[in-house]
Amino acid sequence: MANKKFFNSPKISLASQAIYLRNEYPESRCLLHCGELIWWGDIRPTPLSRTYRIRIECHGLQRRPRVILYGDHIEGIDRRDFPHHFEIDIEKPEVVLCLHMPYEFDYRCWIADTIIPWTQEWLYFYEIWLATGEWCGGGHVPKIK
């Protein structure tokens, strides 16, 4: 019954998402302009981790958010086996992360309660991958060409 209620609920507007993100992460930045939301924040997956710079881009309510790890010190960005990503731009440098399957998120969910915790979890497993060379985070693993 809860699932039926969920799918009948309206999508959460980008303006509401921005307000909630700023409330949950007051040190972050948000830009809401012409139907697009961009969020910038720093994330540490564990108290012993380094801080990572993350940008989340939402282009309307029809496409899932793009989550981008960016900054000058992305370890392993040049490795062929860099895990769970859609795109890598070594020149910028930035990586568009693969966090979930398309059916696992839509805008009935709060970005602050889903996408950001999933990003923290991705970063946790990324640090394990850096130390061991093995991706322990599960998910779909594409074949390396």
N, C-alpha and C positions, 0 to 999 in steps of 0.2 A: 504494500500500500504506500509506503514511503517513496518508493521509486516513481510511482504514478504521480504523486504529489509533486515530486521534484521536476519531472518533465513537463508538468502543467504550469510551473512557476515561470514568471517572466525572467528574461535575461537581465543581468545587473548592468546598468549603464557604465560607460567609461568614467563619467564624472563621479559616480558613487565609488567605483573602484579606486579612483585617484584619492578621494577623501579617506577611504579606509586604509590605503597604503600609507598615506602621510600620517595617519593616526597610529598605525602599528609600527612604522619606521620613521620617526620624526626627523632623524638625521639625513634622510634620503631627499631626493629631489624628484618632482613630477612636473611634466608639461602636458597639458591637455589643449589640443588645438585642432580645429577642423576635423573632428571625429577620430582623432588619433591620440593615444596616450603613450608617453614615454616616461619610464621610471628609471632612475639611477640610484644605486645603493651599493654599499659595501657589505659583504657577507663573510662570516667566519663559520665554517662547518663545525668546528670544535674549539674549545678554549685554547688548545695548543696549536691551532692552525694559523696560517697567515691569513690576511684579509684579501679578499678577491673583489674586484670591481665588476659589477653586473649592470647591464642595461636590459630592460624589458620593453619591447615595442609592441603596441596593440594597434593594428590598423583596422578599425571597425570591429563589429561584433561577429563577423562571419569567419574570420581567419584566426587560428590560434595564435597566442602571443609568441613572439620571437624572443628567446632569452640568449643574451650575448655576454660572454666572458671577454673582457677587454683589458688592455693595459700592456705595459712594456715587458713584464716578466711572467709570461705564460710558459711554464716549463713544459717541454715535450711537444710544443706546437708544431715543430718541424718533423715529428716522427710519423711514419706511415700508419702506425697502429694507434694513433690518437683516438681515444674512445668516444663513443656515443655523441656524434656531432653531425650537423647538416652541412655546414660550410666552415672553412678555415681561410682566413686572410692573414698571411704571415706579414705582409707589408704594414697593416694597420697597427698592431696585431690584434685580431679578435677571432673568437670561435662562436658560432651559433650552435648552442647545445641541443641535444636530443634528450628530452626529459621524460616523455610519456607518449603513449599511443594516442592517435587523434580522438578516439572515443572516450578517453579518460578525462577530458576537460572540455567544458564549454562555458559560456559566460553566465550560466546560472551559479557558477562557483566563484568564490572570491579569490583573486590572484594572490593576495596576502596569505591565504590559508591553504593554497595548493601549489601554485607555481614557485613561490619563494621557498617553502619547505622542500619541494622537489629539487630545487637548485642547490640548497644546502646539502641534501643527500647526495646529489651528483658530485659536488665538490669533495665530500667526504670520501667517496669511492675513487675519485680522481687522485686524491692524495695517496690512497692505497696503491693505485695503479702506478703512480710515480715511484713509489718505494719498491714495488714487487714486479712490475711489468705485467700484472694480471688484473683484468677488470672483474671486480667482484660484485658489481652493482646489478647484475642480471639484465633483463631486457633483451631486445633483439640485437644480435651481434652480426653485422654484415661481414661478408667475406672480403678479405684484403685482396685487391687486384694487383 
